[in-house]
């Protein structure tokens, strides 16, 4: 399976990605994890990414694309992968298409977790309080949701047009959401 999982901040993507990856015996690949691993190892790409991250800037597509390409070329991703946090732009969609086509495969599905925004704000505010994230205010959280909607809506439409979009209710107990995902993926043909 070659999958992407999308959803607004706080939708539970990271949690669900772990369960889905374990179920299909594929790696869950998070761009945040890739950035941190490259920075920790001191790779050339990691040093470039760190400059942007330290300044609070968005890591440019060319750096992100190379990191993702390198990661999905690793042996554990040969039989599939689940991407979390990539692609985020239309140009990244095109880049990913090229990466996957090069391997002779296709994306099997793009999962989108839909959630109630007010519920997510409350969830993230609780998490911020528990983890001591003073910068996660309601205004900041709502702005991140707006950015997600602005930046991600075009990607969702691209994948909807390809017929591989799977929209799922991301609300409720973790196990219930996981079961919804598995039920939806049971009917997806694998490339």
C-alpha positions as CSV (number, residue, x, y, z in Angstrom):
1,X,0.0,0.0,0.0
2,X,1.1,3.5,-0.9
3,X,-0.9,5.9,1.2
4,X,-1.1,9.5,2.2
5,X,-2.9,10.6,5.4
6,X,-4.2,14.2,5.7
7,X,-6.2,16.2,8.1
8,X,-6.0,19.4,10.1
9,X,-3.7,19.8,13.1
10,X,-5.1,17.8,16.0
11,X,-7.1,15.4,13.8
12,X,-5.1,12.4,15.0
13,X,-3.1,11.8,11.8
14,X,0.1,10.7,13.7
15,X,-1.8,8.3,15.9
16,X,-3.7,6.7,13.1
17,X,-0.6,6.6,10.8
18,X,1.1,4.3,13.4
19,X,-1.9,1.9,13.4
20,X,-2.3,1.9,9.6
21,X,1.5,1.4,9.0
22,X,1.6,-1.5,11.6
23,X,-1.5,-3.1,10.0
24,X,0.0,-3.0,6.5
25,X,3.6,-3.6,7.6
26,X,4.8,-0.4,5.9
27,X,6.7,2.6,7.3
28,X,4.8,5.7,8.5
29,X,6.8,8.5,7.1
30,X,6.3,11.9,8.7
31,X,8.1,14.9,7.2
32,X,8.6,16.2,10.7
33,X,10.4,13.0,11.6
34,X,12.5,13.1,8.4
35,X,13.5,16.7,9.1
36,X,14.5,15.8,12.7
37,X,16.4,12.7,11.6
38,X,18.4,14.6,9.0
39,X,19.2,17.4,11.4
40,X,20.3,14.9,14.1
41,X,22.5,13.0,11.6
42,X,23.9,16.3,10.4
43,X,23.2,15.5,6.7
44,X,23.7,18.2,4.1
45,X,19.9,18.3,3.6
46,X,19.4,18.4,7.4
47,X,21.7,21.3,7.8
48,X,19.8,23.2,5.1
49,X,16.5,22.4,6.7
50,X,17.7,23.4,10.1
51,X,18.5,26.9,8.8
52,X,14.9,27.4,7.8
53,X,13.5,25.6,10.9
54,X,15.6,27.7,13.3
55,X,14.3,30.9,11.6
56,X,10.7,29.6,11.9
57,X,10.4,29.5,8.1
58,X,8.8,26.8,5.9
59,X,11.4,24.4,4.6
60,X,11.5,24.9,0.8
61,X,10.0,22.3,-1.5
62,X,13.3,21.3,-3.1
63,X,14.8,20.4,0.3
64,X,11.6,18.6,1.5
65,X,11.3,16.8,-1.9
66,X,14.8,15.4,-1.7
67,X,14.3,14.2,1.9
68,X,11.1,12.4,1.0
69,X,12.7,10.9,-2.1
70,X,15.6,9.6,-0.1
71,X,13.3,8.2,2.5
72,X,10.9,6.4,0.2
73,X,14.0,4.9,-1.6
74,X,15.0,3.1,1.6
75,X,14.5,-0.7,1.6
76,X,11.7,-0.7,4.2
77,X,9.5,1.4,1.9
78,X,9.9,-0.8,-1.1
79,X,6.6,-2.6,-0.6
80,X,4.7,0.6,0.4
81,X,4.5,3.5,2.8
82,X,2.2,6.0,4.5
83,X,3.1,9.7,4.1
84,X,2.0,12.1,6.9
85,X,2.7,15.8,6.2
86,X,3.6,15.4,2.6
87,X,2.6,16.6,0.1
88,X,1.5,20.1,1.2
89,X,1.6,22.0,-2.0
90,X,0.5,21.3,-5.6
91,X,4.2,21.2,-6.7
92,X,4.9,18.6,-4.1
93,X,2.0,16.5,-5.5
94,X,3.7,16.6,-8.9
95,X,7.0,15.7,-7.4
96,X,5.6,12.8,-5.5
97,X,3.8,11.6,-8.7
98,X,7.2,11.4,-10.4
99,X,8.8,9.6,-7.5
100,X,6.2,6.9,-7.4
101,X,5.9,6.6,-11.2
102,X,9.7,6.0,-11.3
103,X,9.2,2.9,-9.1
104,X,6.4,1.6,-11.4
105,X,3.7,2.0,-8.8
106,X,0.8,4.4,-8.0
107,X,-0.7,5.9,-4.9
108,X,-3.4,3.5,-3.6
109,X,-5.4,6.0,-1.5
110,X,-5.3,9.4,0.1
111,X,-7.0,9.3,3.5
112,X,-8.5,12.6,4.8
113,X,-9.7,12.7,8.4
114,X,-12.5,15.2,8.7
115,X,-13.1,16.7,12.1
116,X,-15.2,19.3,13.9
117,X,-13.0,22.4,14.2
118,X,-14.3,23.6,17.5
119,X,-13.7,20.1,19.0
120,X,-10.2,20.1,17.6
121,X,-9.5,23.5,19.1
122,X,-10.5,22.2,22.5
123,X,-8.4,19.0,22.1
124,X,-5.4,21.1,21.1
125,X,-5.8,23.6,23.9
126,X,-5.9,20.7,26.4
127,X,-2.8,19.2,24.8
128,X,-1.1,22.5,25.0
129,X,-1.9,22.8,28.7
130,X,-0.7,19.3,29.5
131,X,2.5,19.7,27.5
132,X,3.2,23.2,28.5
133,X,2.9,24.7,25.0
134,X,2.3,28.3,25.9
135,X,2.4,29.4,22.2
136,X,-0.6,27.1,21.3
137,X,-3.3,29.7,22.0
138,X,-6.8,29.4,20.5
139,X,-5.9,32.1,18.0
140,X,-2.8,30.3,16.9
141,X,-4.6,27.0,16.6
142,X,-7.4,28.5,14.6
143,X,-4.9,30.2,12.3
144,X,-3.2,26.8,11.7
145,X,-6.6,25.4,10.8
146,X,-7.2,28.2,8.3
147,X,-3.8,27.6,6.7
148,X,-4.5,23.9,6.5
149,X,-7.8,24.6,4.7
150,X,-6.2,27.2,2.3
151,X,-3.2,25.1,1.5
152,X,-4.7,21.6,1.5
153,X,-8.1,22.1,-0.2
154,X,-6.5,22.2,-3.7
155,X,-4.6,18.9,-3.0
156,X,-7.8,17.2,-1.7
157,X,-9.5,18.2,-5.0
158,X,-6.7,16.8,-7.1
159,X,-6.9,13.4,-5.3
160,X,-10.7,13.5,-5.4
161,X,-10.5,14.0,-9.2
162,X,-8.2,11.0,-9.5
163,X,-10.7,8.9,-7.6
164,X,-8.4,7.9,-4.8
165,X,-9.6,10.2,-2.0
166,X,-11.1,8.5,1.0
167,X,-12.8,10.9,3.4
168,X,-13.4,9.6,6.9
169,X,-14.9,10.9,10.1
170,X,-12.0,11.5,12.4
171,X,-14.1,12.2,15.4
172,X,-14.7,9.7,18.2
173,X,-12.7,7.1,20.0
174,X,-9.3,6.3,18.5
175,X,-10.2,2.6,18.0
176,X,-13.4,3.6,16.2
177,X,-11.6,5.9,13.8
178,X,-9.0,3.2,13.2
179,X,-11.7,0.7,12.3
180,X,-13.3,3.2,9.9
181,X,-9.9,3.5,8.2
182,X,-9.4,-0.3,7.9
183,X,-13.0,-0.8,6.6
184,X,-12.4,1.9,4.0
185,X,-9.0,0.5,2.9
186,X,-10.4,-3.1,2.7
187,X,-12.1,-2.1,-0.6
188,X,-9.1,-0.2,-2.1
189,X,-7.3,-2.1,-4.8
190,X,-3.5,-2.2,-4.1
191,X,-1.0,-1.3,-6.8
